[in-house]
Amino acid sequence: MLDVRRLHMLRTVAGRGSIAAAAQSLALSAGAVSQQLAALRREVGVDLLRPDGRTVALTEAGRTLLLHADRILAAVQEAESAVAAVKGTVGATATLAALPSTVARIVAPALTALEAEHPQLTVTCLVTDQAQLRELTLGAVDVVLGQRYHHLPDATPQGIELCPLLDDPLLVVTAADRTDGRPVPLRELATHSLAVPPPSTECGQAVQQACRQAGFTPVARYVTADIAAQLTLVRTGLATALVPRTAIDPDTPGIRTAPIADRPILRLLYAATRRTESTDPTTAAVVAALRAATRDDRAPRLPPVRGGR
């Protein structure tokens, strides 16, 4: 009988391209993974992997077995979710992958609420903007707080369920003394020195496309995906930036934000989980906390109460 754990290792190696990368993600040594894959090869009686430069690739038999492994592992996931649903209790561990730009205003409040409501649950948070949905399909994380810019087609992998959370607009960010906070027509930014993400990123592509549609090519004087660096350049008056609303602390000194007046640039924030017929109470609790945090973040902010005599 085939060992489910070895099938999971085969899928991980196929997804990550090398035994070393798979071993790192599985918190195992490369030797341990190689031994388990050698045992799987003996079980099926045919080579499953072949060298491919510095990486490995699946043989025809490996590709065939992987198709069945995906179905087997999905069935195991379904069984685990069904049992968890019958138990009806939130488990002890979960792993969340989240964008750096969502940590302050969504992830931190959500995890704080989870700790209060489910103290037995320990959530490990992987803060990354790289290949989050792949990590979900490989089983490395349980929930993804991800994004999709509206100019991009939906490329959600099969077997992944998306829960839309928030349409998050990019705001025009300038030094506090440069604007009055009124909506800014995008065309006005044609004369600004901009701090923008690299064009290889989804946000950089969205900014480039919106500016071209407004009739100009943006002057990208500073290219960085680091939002803290963008805001530093803005605060010193060197640049104007376009930054997602949830990535900006509204109390940040020295900057002023304004909406785009005519051509809004939006990213959809979503919570993603592996699709199962039965709802797992643990992942459902994490998604519910993220949904509540985005709902609270949309609420009107009252001015601070100042003490007096």
C-alpha positions in Angstrom: 0.0 0.0 0.0 1.3 3.4 -0.9 2.4 5.7 2.0 0.5 8.9 2.1 3.4 10.8 3.6 5.7 9.7 0.7 3.1 10.9 -1.8 3.0 14.3 0.0 6.8 14.4 -0.3 6.6 13.6 -4.0 4.1 16.4 -4.5 6.3 18.8 -2.5 9.4 18.0 -4.6 7.4 18.5 -7.8 6.0 21.8 -6.6 9.4 23.2 -5.4 11.6 21.8 -8.1 14.3 20.2 -5.9 14.8 17.8 -3.1 16.7 20.4 -1.1 13.9 23.0 -1.4 11.3 20.4 -0.5 13.3 19.2 2.5 13.6 22.8 3.8 9.8 23.4 3.5 9.1 20.1 5.3 11.6 20.8 8.0 13.5 17.6 7.1 17.0 16.8 5.9 17.5 16.3 2.2 18.8 12.8 3.0 15.6 12.0 4.8 13.5 13.1 1.9 15.7 11.2 -0.6 15.3 8.0 1.5 11.5 8.3 1.5 11.4 8.9 -2.2 13.7 5.9 -2.8 11.3 3.8 -0.7 8.3 5.1 -2.8 10.2 4.2 -6.0 10.7 0.7 -4.7 7.0 0.5 -3.9 5.9 1.4 -7.4 8.9 -0.3 -9.2 9.7 2.5 -11.6 11.7 5.8 -11.5 9.6 8.8 -10.5 12.2 11.5 -10.8 15.1 12.4 -13.1 17.9 15.0 -12.9 17.1 18.2 -14.7 20.2 20.5 -14.4 20.4 21.6 -10.8 16.8 20.5 -10.2 14.7 17.4 -10.6 11.8 16.7 -12.9 9.1 14.1 -12.8 9.3 11.1 -15.2 6.1 10.0 -17.1 5.4 7.5 -14.3 6.0 10.3 -11.7 3.5 12.6 -13.4 1.0 9.8 -13.5 1.4 9.0 -9.8 1.3 12.7 -9.0 -2.2 13.0 -10.5 -3.4 10.2 -8.3 -1.5 11.6 -5.3 -3.3 14.9 -5.7 -6.6 13.1 -5.5 -5.5 11.0 -2.6 -4.2 13.9 -0.6 -7.4 15.9 -1.3 -9.4 13.0 0.0 -7.3 12.9 3.2 -7.8 16.6 3.6 -11.5 16.1 3.2 -11.6 13.4 5.8 -9.7 15.5 8.3 -12.1 18.4 7.7 -15.1 16.2 8.1 -13.9 14.8 11.4 -13.0 18.3 12.6 -16.5 19.5 11.6 -18.1 16.7 13.6 -16.0 17.6 16.6 -17.0 21.2 16.1 -14.0 22.6 18.1 -11.2 24.9 17.0 -7.9 23.0 16.9 -4.5 23.8 18.4 -2.5 25.1 15.5 -2.9 26.9 12.1 -0.6 28.6 9.7 -1.4 31.9 8.0 0.4 33.4 5.1 -0.1 37.2 4.8 1.1 40.1 2.8 3.5 42.5 4.6 1.2 45.4 3.8 -1.7 43.8 5.7 0.1 43.1 9.0 -0.6 46.3 10.9 -4.2 46.9 10.2 -5.6 43.5 9.5 -3.4 40.6 10.6 -2.4 42.0 14.1 -6.0 42.8 15.1 -7.2 39.5 13.8 -4.6 37.5 15.7 -5.3 39.5 18.8 -9.0 38.7 18.6 -8.2 35.0 17.9 -6.0 34.8 20.9 -8.8 36.2 23.1 -11.5 34.0 21.6 -9.6 30.8 21.1 -6.7 30.8 23.6 -5.8 27.1 22.8 -5.1 28.1 19.1 -1.6 28.9 18.1 -1.3 30.7 14.8 2.0 30.8 13.0 2.1 33.7 10.6 4.3 33.6 7.4 4.7 37.2 6.2 5.5 37.0 2.5 4.3 38.3 -0.9 5.8 35.4 -2.8 3.8 32.4 -4.1 1.3 32.3 -1.3 -1.4 30.2 -3.1 1.3 27.7 -4.1 2.1 27.3 -0.4 -1.6 26.7 0.2 -1.9 24.0 -2.5 1.2 22.3 -1.2 -0.2 22.2 2.3 2.5 24.4 3.8 -0.1 26.9 5.1 -3.8 26.7 6.0 -5.0 30.2 5.2 -3.7 32.9 2.9 -4.5 36.6 3.2 -3.7 37.5 -0.4 -4.4 40.1 -3.0 -5.5 40.4 -6.6 -5.4 43.7 -8.5 -8.5 44.3 -10.6 -6.5 44.7 -13.8 -5.3 41.0 -13.6 -7.4 38.0 -14.5 -8.4 35.5 -11.9 -5.7 32.8 -11.7 -6.9 31.0 -8.6 -5.6 27.4 -8.6 -8.1 24.6 -8.7 -9.2 23.4 -5.3 -8.7 26.8 -3.6 -11.7 28.7 -2.1 -11.5 32.5 -2.0 -13.4 34.6 0.5 -13.4 38.3 -0.6 -12.6 40.6 2.3 -12.1 44.1 1.0 -11.6 46.3 -2.0 -8.5 48.3 -1.0 -7.8 51.5 -3.0 -4.4 52.9 -3.7 -4.1 56.4 -2.2 -1.9 59.3 -3.4 0.6 59.9 -0.7 2.6 63.2 -0.5 4.5 65.2 2.0 2.1 66.8 4.5 2.7 70.3 3.2 2.3 69.5 -0.5 -1.5 68.9 -0.9 -4.7 69.5 1.0 -6.0 66.0 0.9 -8.6 66.6 -1.8 -9.1 63.9 -4.5 -6.3 64.0 -7.1 -6.9 63.3 -10.8 -4.4 60.7 -11.8 -3.2 62.8 -14.7 -1.8 65.3 -12.3 0.9 62.8 -11.3 2.5 63.1 -14.7 4.6 65.9 -13.3 5.5 64.2 -10.0 8.6 62.2 -9.2 7.1 58.9 -8.1 8.2 56.1 -5.8 6.6 53.0 -7.3 7.0 49.2 -6.9 9.0 47.4 -9.6 7.0 46.7 -12.8 7.4 43.0 -12.2 5.0 43.2 -9.2 1.3 43.2 -9.4 1.1 46.7 -7.8 3.7 48.0 -10.2 1.8 46.7 -13.2 -1.5 48.2 -11.8 0.1 51.6 -11.4 1.7 51.5 -14.9 -1.5 50.5 -16.6 -3.6 53.1 -14.8 -1.2 55.9 -15.7 -1.1 54.8 -19.3 -4.9 54.8 -19.4 -4.7 58.4 -18.0 -2.5 59.4 -20.9 1.1 59.4 -19.5 4.0 57.3 -18.6 4.9 57.7 -14.9 8.2 59.2 -14.0 9.6 56.4 -11.7 12.4 58.1 -9.9 12.5 55.6 -7.1 11.6 51.9 -7.6 11.0 49.9 -4.5 8.3 47.5 -3.2 9.2 48.5 0.4 6.3 50.7 1.5 8.3 52.0 4.5 11.0 53.2 2.1 8.3 54.8 -0.2 6.8 56.7 2.8 10.3 57.9 3.9 10.9 59.3 0.4 7.5 60.9 0.5 8.0 62.4 4.0 11.2 64.1 2.9 9.5 65.6 -0.1 11.5 63.6 -2.7 8.6 61.7 -4.1 4.9 61.0 -4.4 3.7 57.4 -3.9 0.6 55.3 -4.6 0.1 53.0 -1.6 -2.8 50.7 -0.6 -4.9 52.3 2.1 -4.6 49.4 4.5 -0.8 49.6 4.3 -0.7 53.2 5.7 -0.9 54.0 9.4 -3.3 57.0 9.4 -1.3 58.5 12.3 2.0 58.5 10.3 3.5 61.9 10.7 4.7 64.0 7.8 2.5 62.6 5.1 -0.9 63.3 3.7 -3.1 60.9 1.7 -5.8 61.6 -0.9 -8.0 59.4 -3.0 -7.5 59.1 -6.8 -10.3 61.2 -8.3 -10.9 59.6 -11.6 -9.2 56.3 -12.2 -9.2 54.3 -8.9 -6.7 51.5 -8.6 -8.1 48.7 -6.4 -6.7 45.5 -5.0 -9.0 42.8 -3.8 -7.9 41.4 -0.4 -9.1 37.9 0.1 -8.8 34.9 2.5 -8.0 31.7 0.7 -8.3 28.1 2.0 -8.3 24.7 0.5 -11.8 23.8 -0.8 -13.5 21.0 1.2 -17.1 19.9 1.5 -16.9 20.1 5.2 -15.9 23.3 6.9 -12.9 23.0 9.2 -13.6 24.9 12.4 -10.0 26.0 12.8 -9.5 27.6 9.4 -13.1 29.0 9.6 -12.1 30.7 12.8 -9.0 32.3 11.2 -11.0 33.5 8.2 -13.8 34.9 10.4 -11.2 36.9 12.4 -9.7 38.3 9.2 -13.2 39.2 8.0 -14.0 41.0 11.3 -10.6 42.9 11.2 -11.3 44.2 7.6 -14.8 45.1 8.6 -13.5 47.1 11.6 -10.8 48.7 9.5 -13.6 50.1 7.2 -15.4 51.7 10.1 -15.2 55.5 10.4 -12.4 56.7 12.6 -13.3 59.1 15.3 -11.0 61.9 16.2 -8.9 61.3 19.3 -10.4 62.7 22.6 -8.1 65.2 24.1 -7.9 65.9 27.8 -8.8 69.3 29.1 -9.2 71.2 32.3 
